[in-house]
Amino acid sequence: MTSMTTTVPKILAFAGSARKASLNKRLVRVAAEGARRAGAEVTEIDLRDFPVPIYDGDLETEQGLPPKARELRQLMLEHQGFLIASPEYNGSIPALLKNLIDWTSRAVDGQDGLAPYRNKVAVLMSASPGSYGGLRGLVHVRAILGNIGVIVLPEQLAVGKAHEAFSLDGSMQNPKMQQSVETLGRTLATTLARLHGINLYEEPAERRHDPGRLP
């Protein structure tokens, strides 16, 4: 695994969407809270804050990696795992997410291009108004990440009719679904802890699932 040393698992959480009201942004926040309650350090980012042009080899040769691609690449290097909620566009990965993967997987300053991805661990999820919940797109996200060295855990979740799934406070209306999404985050946190020999302090179950607590 990665040689990164840390006292707690470090997870980068984001949605593959730039839309302000993205259902996938809501979903990944719930999973991120599950990871935090399991003892992980979670950094939530918005890919809207990392604007880059469509990948162009000539542009890369002339100007190198765009500043925002460098910034995102560095964040990925600093974290051991990824929580990713990806929408499904025409049955596949959204262009925003694919483009950022293409940029951040390029070699820079003599460093291996796949360093931000190699031996990292990821958990995938998706949310969609459709009945399949974006499931078909996750197949392609999983394949792409696996091909560049990411260990993608088999646990995943696709939330269908997601426009009806969330309360105004950001929690999920169905407590069992809320628990299932939080469990994805907790699974990533505990997996990273085992791989890196970290002892986690996990929030007691009665507090984790207290319906009176905001996620």
Secondary structure as UniProt FT lines:
FT   STRAND          10..15
FT   TURN            20..21
FT   HELIX           23..37
FT   TURN            38..39
FT   STRAND          41..44
FT   HELIX           47..49
FT   HELIX           57..63
FT   HELIX           67..77
FT   STRAND          81..85
FT   TURN            90..91
FT   HELIX           95..104
FT   TURN            109..110
FT   TURN            113..119
FT   STRAND          121..127
FT   TURN            131..134
FT   HELIX           135..147
FT   TURN            148..149
FT   STRAND          151..159
FT   TURN            160..161
FT   HELIX           162..164
FT   TURN            168..169
FT   HELIX           175..196
FT   HELIX           205..208
FT   TURN            211..212
//
